[in-house]
């Protein structure tokens, strides 16, 4: 089974196996990741298409919507395939004005875990990422207490694996002293390469590095070099950018998001695009 996962299989600690090409569900919510989708049937269709095409790694959170995206996932896919891994995250809540508000106190984190379980219709969460870096602040509790709260729930059997999002290398080290870390989810793409060293560290330690905004997110990647390379390869710039990430490190996993079945299929075509060494040199220079 795992050998046929899109982009190949990545096996981490305790037998956790992810498809390297995953799917980020954030865009299934309404504008600004808030409220219901503009096309509910379309959102459900994208989720089902992703699983039908072999994706076994879906990134989500109860603060997408809020709640909306998790409920869509449950409606579309429950009862879930045994090998489907839902990777959620905690550490924020949404204001009535769609603002992102830190929610990092231990009691808040534990409440968010129970909310994710409820809305996804699960008894245990496969992977939970602690979202540390938020624009408004990181909360009053230190990382040791925040991550420690999740480690307690792991001991209780409500979480199988733990990860981190928006973190520094020092924060990864601090968390590893508390409990095993199987994933790091940070902003990283062809043009945003600040985490190069962290990508390499994750590969050395067999930690999945989930590159969020792999295509630039709210500011899509713009590069003449990328466009020229894509034209030579008869591929789209987006496919080339995703293929570069897959070849960047053996433990890089992708979670591109979309609310379109056609766009999902285009993204998935990147797993079959093999970039020659000379092309990779050209693309590497974009982030230099």
N, C-alpha and C positions, 0 to 999 in steps of 0.2 A: 504493500500500500504506500508506504512513505516514499519509496523510490520514485513514485509518479507524481509527487506533489509539485505544484507550479514553482519553478525556480529551484527545485530540489528540496531535500529534507535537511533540516538543521536539528540535530539531537543535542539537547542540553542536559542539565543535571536531572537526576531522578527519572530519566526516560522521557522527558518532555520533548516532543517532536513538533516543530512548526513548519509549515510551508514557507519558504523564504519570500515568496510573493504572497502577501496578505492583502487585507482590505481594511481601509479606515472608514468607519461608519459616520464620522462627524458630519459630513455634508448631507446626510439624510434628513437632518433637522431643517427648520426654516431658515430664512436669511439671518446672518449673524449667529448661526448655530443656536437659534432660539425659536421656540414654537414649532408647530406641526409642519410637515413637508408641504411644498407646493403641490406635489403629485404623490399622494399616498400609495396608490397602486404601483407607480413607477419605483418608489422606494422599496417596496416589498419585492418587486421583480428583480432589482439589482442584487439584493441579498440572496435570493434564491439562485440567481445566475452565478454569483460568486461561488457558492457551495457546489453547484452542479458542475462547475469547471475545475473543481479540485482544491479551491482555497480552503485551508483548514486553520486559518489564523485571522480572526476578526478583532480589530481594535475598537473599543467603545468606552463609554462612561455614562453614568447617570446624570452628569451635568451637561450632557449634550441634549439640548432641548429646553429645559432639563426633562429627564425621564423619557421623553419622546422616542429617542433612538433605541434605548433598551427595550421599550415596549414594541417597537417595530421589529427588532431582532427576534423577540419572543414570538410575535405573531407569525413572522415569516418562516421561522426555522425550528420552533419547538414542536415535538421533542427533537433535541439536537442529535446529529450524528455523533457516535461515540468518540470519533477522532477529531471533532471540531473543538478548537481552543478559542474561547472568548477571553480576550485580554482587556481588562478594564482598568480604570485609574481613579484615584481619590485624591482629595486635597483642595477642592474648590466647590463653591456653590454659585448659583446665579441669582442676581438681583432681579427685581421686577422690571428694571430698565435694561435687562440683558447684560448687565455688568458681570465681571468675573471677580468673585470675592474669595479670598483665602479661607479655607476651612480645614485647618491643620492641627487643631488641638486633638489629643488622643480620643476623647469622647466623640468628637465630631467625625473623626476617621472611622471609628467603629460603627457609628450610625450609618455612615455612607456605605460601608461594606454590607450591612443588612439591607439597605435600600437597593443596592445593586443585585443582591441575591433575590429579593422579592420581585423586582421588575423584570429580571431576566428569567425568572422561574427556575432557579437553581438552588441546590442545597450546599454546593461548594463552588467557589470561584477558582478557575484554573490558574490565572495569573493576575495579580493586582500590582499596578505601578503606583508608587507614591509620587504625586506631582509636587515637586518641591519649589521650583522657580515659577513664581507668578508675579505679574507686573506690579500688583498692589502691595506685595510684601510676602514674607514667608511664615507669618504666624509667630506667636510668642514661644511655643514649645520648641526645644532644640530637636535636631534631626534624630538624636538617639531616642527621644520619647515618641516622636512621630512614627519612625520606622519600628520602634519597639512595640507600639500598639498593634501594628499589623503582624509582627512576629508572634504576638500573643494569640491572635486569631488563627494564625497558621498552626500553632501548637494545639489549638482547640479543634482544628479540622475544618474551619470555614474557608480557608485559602490553601491552595496546594503550593504555589510558587510566588515569590516576591520580586518586584523590580522597582526601578526608579525612573522618573521623568524630569527633564530640565535640571540636570545635576552636573556638578563639577567632579573632577577626578577625586578630590579630597572627600567629597560627600559619598562617593561610591565606596571608598576605603572605610569610611566611618560606618556605613550601613553593613558592609561585609563583616564587620566585627560583631554584629548583632545577629544576622541571619544570612543564609545564602542569597545571592542576587543572581537571577537568571536572565534579566533583561535590563537594558538601559535604553530609554527612549528620549532622544534629543533632536533638536533641529539640525539637519545635516543634508546637504545636497551638493550638486556640482559646483555651485557658486558660493556656498556657505560652508567653509572647511575649517572652522575654528576648532572642531573636535577631532581633527585628524589623529592626534596622539591617543585620544580616548577610544576611537574606532580600533586602532591597533591593539590597545590594551585589552579591549573586549575580545578580540580575536584570540589573543594569547591566553586568556582566561576562560575561553569557551562561554562567553556571555553574548546573548543576542543583542546586537545594536540595531534598534528599530529607528530608522531615519524618518522622523515626521517632517511634513512639508517637503517630500522628496522632489516635488516639481515646483517648489517655491511658495506654495500655499497661496496667501492672499496677494502676493506680489510674484506672479509667475516668472519663471526663469526667462531671461532675455539675453541672447548671446549670438553674435554673428558666427563665431566658430562652431557653436552647437548646431546652428541652422545649416552651415556648410557641410559639416560631417553627416548630418541626417540626410541631406540631399544625396550625397555620394553613396550612402548605404541604402537608399530607397526606404527610409524609415522616417517616422515623425521625430521632431526634437524631443518630445516627451518620452518616446520609447528609448531613444539613445540615452537620455538622462537616467532613466530607470535601469537600463542595462549597465551603465557605468557603475551605479551603486552596487548592483549584484556582483560585479567583478572587483569592486574596490576592496572587499574583505569577505572571507568565507563565513563570517557570522553576521553579516549585514542582512537584515530582513526589511522588507518594504511594506508600507501600509498606505499606498495612495488611495485617496478618497474620490468618490464620484457619486452622483445621483442618476447617472445615465448608463444603461446596459451597453450601449455602443462604446462609450468611453471606457468602461470596465474592460471590454474585450480588447480595445486598443492597448490599454495598459498591460494586460496580461501577455500580449504578443512580445513584450520586451524580454521575456524569459528565454525566447528562442534566438535573440539577437546577440551574437558573439562579436565582441569588439576586438579587432587586431591590436597588437601592442602599439603600433604607430598611432592609431586613432586614440588610444588611451592617453598617450603622451600629449596629443593635441588638447584633449579634453581636460587633462590635469592642469594645464596652463591657465584654464579659465579661473580656477580658484586660487591661482598663485598670486 
